[in-house]
Amino acid sequence: MARIGVEQSLTDVKEALMEMGHEVVDLKTNDDVAYCDCCVITGQDENVMGMSTTSIAGPVIDARGYNAEDICQMVEQKLNLE
């Protein structure tokens, strides 16, 4: 399965993605996104950990306003498009 970077405060999202079989990585620093297929952020800060200037291989999903199930569906859709 995919390697998904998830901000630390999104515990329910992390658990749901792990149940789906994904490898989940806590996003603490810019280096944590290096090998992620997709990242999920809270959207509470427009420049979370400098991600607006960081290049990652996969999409970044803003979790603001969505529940864990919605986010998991978005992750699957993004990963299937690549």
RANORWO-V527360 format. One record per residue. N is the residue number from 1. SS is DSSP state (~ for helix, > for strand, _ for the rest). OMEGA is omega in degrees with one decimal (none if undefined). BURIAL is + if it has 24 or more other ideal C-beta (glycine too) atoms within 12 Angstrom, else -. Layout:
BEGIN
n | ss | omega | burial
N | SS | OMEGA | BURIAL
N | SS | OMEGA | BURIAL
END
This chain:
BEGIN
n | ss | omega | burial
1 | _ | -173.8 | -
2 | _ | 173.9 | +
3 | > | -174.8 | +
4 | > | 174.4 | +
5 | > | -176.9 | +
6 | > | 176.6 | +
7 | > | -173.1 | +
8 | _ | -175.6 | -
9 | _ | -177.6 | -
10 | _ | -175.3 | +
11 | ~ | -178.6 | -
12 | ~ | 178.2 | -
13 | ~ | 178.6 | +
14 | ~ | -178.9 | +
15 | ~ | -179.7 | -
16 | ~ | 179.6 | +
17 | ~ | 177.3 | +
18 | ~ | 177.7 | -
19 | ~ | 178.5 | -
20 | _ | 177.5 | -
21 | _ | 179.7 | -
22 | _ | 171.1 | +
23 | > | -176.4 | -
24 | > | -178.9 | +
25 | > | 174.6 | +
26 | > | 177.4 | +
27 | > | 179.6 | +
28 | _ | -179.2 | -
29 | _ | 178.0 | -
30 | ~ | -178.8 | -
31 | ~ | -178.5 | -
32 | ~ | -178.4 | +
33 | ~ | -171.5 | +
34 | _ | -174.7 | -
35 | _ | -179.6 | -
36 | _ | 176.0 | +
37 | _ | -177.8 | +
38 | > | 177.2 | +
39 | > | 177.7 | +
40 | > | -179.4 | +
41 | > | -177.7 | +
42 | _ | -178.0 | +
43 | _ | 179.8 | -
44 | _ | 179.4 | -
45 | _ | -177.8 | -
46 | _ | -178.4 | -
47 | _ | -176.4 | -
48 | ~ | 178.2 | +
49 | ~ | -179.5 | +
50 | ~ | -176.0 | -
51 | ~ | -179.5 | +
52 | ~ | 179.1 | -
53 | ~ | -178.3 | -
54 | _ | 177.2 | -
55 | _ | 172.6 | -
56 | _ | -176.4 | +
57 | _ | -174.0 | -
58 | _ | -178.7 | +
59 | > | 173.9 | +
60 | > | -178.4 | +
61 | > | 177.2 | +
62 | > | -174.8 | +
63 | _ | -175.9 | +
64 | _ | 175.8 | -
65 | _ | -178.8 | -
66 | _ | 173.8 | -
67 | _ | -175.6 | -
68 | ~ | -179.7 | +
69 | ~ | 178.3 | -
70 | ~ | -177.8 | -
71 | ~ | 177.9 | +
72 | ~ | 177.0 | +
73 | ~ | 178.7 | -
74 | ~ | 177.9 | +
75 | ~ | 179.9 | +
76 | ~ | 179.1 | +
77 | ~ | -179.7 | -
78 | ~ | -178.8 | +
79 | ~ | 179.7 | +
80 | ~ | 178.8 | -
81 | ~ | -176.9 | -
82 | _ | none | -
END
